[in-house]
Amino acid sequence: MAKKELPKVIIVFIILTAAIIGIYAAKKIINRNSLAAQIAALSPRGTPPQTIEDLRRAISLYEKKLEEHIKDTVKTGVYWKILGSRLMDGRQPQYGEALKALENAVRYYPDDESIHYLIGVSAGNLARSEYFSPREQEEHYRLAEAAYLRALDLYDRYAKALYGLGVLYIYALNRPEEAIPHMELYLDINTRDTDGMFVLAAARYMTEDFEGAVNIYDRIISLTKNKDVKMQAELNRQQVMDEWYR
């Protein structure tokens, strides 16, 4: 009785499977040999550990190398963050260079909300440069918005990011309705901050919530002891009232 031949498809499948298994096994051997070589280089005799004591000593040395690398990485990330912050805080802020430094910092600390906030500030300020085309400005504003939102994803009551995002939506992106919930939360956290009240009042006015804007200006007038702040709130209130009853 003649033997049945396997279909070509099955033969090809078997060959491919064997090849994949062979590649995987080869990679495991390479990785194991690489680790062995590194441990051997760290062992007291410069050869693969032969005894349990030699192995323990080699592992200890290897762990120290890893700890040193981790410490260096931490220092590098902190350095980029401090550099970015310093470049922003100078007498002549260098937002472009600050943004580059902070983008390096966030690679080391992707879950640090303060770095995302600083990226938002840098990108937002950089977008206002007269040297940028409208497309470049839009890209920087988009980056600023994404950075603020990421900061708030990491910590939803991060007051600085709430304020920064509110200002961005109102004065740069002309999306005041999106600023309102962020500024309301900001003022829940900073209940006596008149700057935040002015921002929220502007958003109310721009969305034609005149009554809401007037109520906020009344709150500022009753709260502040600063004559200039009170005068500005009174002027703004009158302008809103004039338009409300026009």
Number of C-alpha atoms within 10 A of each C-alpha: 3 4 5 6 7 8 8 9 9 10 12 11 11 12 12 12 12 12 12 12 12 12 12 12 12 12 12 12 12 12 12 12 12 12 12 15 15 16 22 19 15 20 22 15 12 13 15 18 20 10 9 9 10 17 17 13 17 23 16 15 16 18 12 12 13 12 12 12 12 12 11 12 13 14 13 14 19 17 16 22 24 16 19 27 22 13 19 21 13 9 7 8 15 18 23 16 15 27 24 15 21 26 20 17 25 20 11 18 17 13 15 15 23 21 25 27 27 27 30 29 26 28 24 27 20 22 25 15 11 9 10 13 11 12 10 14 20 17 15 21 25 16 19 27 25 17 25 28 20 21 26 22 13 15 15 15 16 19 19 17 28 26 22 21 26 29 24 23 20 20 13 15 13 14 17 23 15 14 24 21 14 24 25 18 17 23 20 13 13 14 12 14 15 21 13 20 23 19 22 29 27 26 28 21 20 16 15 14 15 21 16 17 26 23 13 22 27 15 15 22 20 10 13 15 10 9 10 10 16 19 12 15 24 17 13 19 21 14 12 22 15 10 11 14 7 6
